[in-house]
Amino acid sequence: MLTRAGADDITPPAGLMLVAGGSVQGYGKAGRTRAVIGGLIVSTFATLSILPSLYVILQSGASTKSPSLNPMDPASRYYDPK
């Protein structure tokens, strides 16, 4: 159960930034850390800009008419005038 939030929430990103910047002595994983940070930045950019743009392009030819499946709706192709 989460009971406390605050400084503990910033610790992992801050640690990644310190290691990537080379501030931590004797820690030889700066290259891997830079790759992780770069991957996070690229994936965030793709999620927020590229993927929605592709969705808009692919859906541009789709019909905007909402198909009704209700047999009581006269606009539906399944309309059954009993």
C-alpha positions as CSV (number, residue, x, y, z in Angstrom):
1,M,0.0,0.0,0.0
2,L,1.3,3.4,-0.9
3,T,1.4,5.6,2.2
4,R,4.1,8.2,1.4
5,A,5.0,10.0,-1.8
6,G,7.5,12.7,-2.5
7,A,11.2,12.4,-2.5
8,D,11.2,8.7,-3.1
9,D,9.4,9.2,-6.4
10,I,12.2,11.3,-7.9
11,T,15.0,9.0,-6.7
12,P,15.2,6.6,-9.7
13,P,15.1,9.3,-12.4
14,A,17.6,11.4,-10.5
15,G,19.9,8.4,-10.1
16,L,19.8,7.7,-13.8
17,M,20.7,11.3,-14.5
18,L,23.6,11.2,-12.1
19,V,25.0,8.0,-13.6
20,A,24.5,9.2,-17.2
21,G,26.3,12.5,-16.4
22,G,29.3,10.7,-14.9
23,S,28.8,12.2,-11.4
24,V,29.0,8.8,-9.7
25,Q,32.6,7.7,-9.4
26,G,33.5,4.1,-10.0
27,Y,30.2,3.3,-11.6
28,G,31.0,2.0,-15.1
29,K,27.5,1.8,-16.5
30,A,27.1,5.4,-17.9
31,G,26.8,4.1,-21.5
32,R,23.9,1.7,-20.6
33,T,22.3,4.5,-18.6
34,R,22.5,6.9,-21.5
35,A,20.9,4.2,-23.7
36,V,18.0,3.8,-21.3
37,I,17.4,7.5,-21.0
38,G,17.6,7.8,-24.8
39,G,15.2,5.0,-25.3
40,L,12.7,6.6,-22.8
41,I,12.9,9.9,-24.6
42,V,12.5,8.3,-28.1
43,S,9.6,6.1,-27.0
44,T,7.9,9.0,-25.3
45,F,8.3,11.2,-28.4
46,A,6.9,8.4,-30.6
47,T,4.0,7.7,-28.3
48,L,3.0,11.4,-28.2
49,S,3.6,12.5,-31.8
50,I,4.4,9.8,-34.3
51,L,1.8,7.2,-33.4
52,P,-1.2,9.7,-33.3
53,S,-0.1,11.1,-36.6
54,L,0.0,7.7,-38.2
55,Y,-3.4,7.0,-36.7
56,V,-4.8,10.1,-38.3
57,I,-3.3,9.3,-41.7
58,L,-4.6,5.7,-41.6
59,Q,-8.1,6.7,-40.5
60,S,-8.5,9.6,-42.9
61,G,-10.2,7.4,-45.5
62,A,-12.5,5.7,-42.9
63,S,-16.2,6.5,-42.8
64,T,-17.3,8.9,-40.2
65,K,-20.9,7.5,-40.2
66,S,-21.5,5.5,-37.1
67,P,-22.9,2.1,-38.0
68,S,-26.1,1.3,-36.1
69,L,-26.8,-2.3,-35.2
70,N,-30.1,-1.6,-33.7
71,P,-32.9,-3.3,-35.7
72,M,-35.4,-0.7,-34.4
73,D,-33.3,2.2,-36.0
74,P,-34.6,3.2,-39.4
75,A,-31.0,4.3,-40.4
76,S,-29.6,0.9,-39.7
77,R,-29.0,-1.6,-42.4
78,Y,-30.4,-4.2,-40.0
79,Y,-33.7,-2.3,-39.8
80,D,-36.6,-4.7,-39.6
81,P,-39.9,-2.9,-40.3
82,K,-42.3,-5.3,-38.7
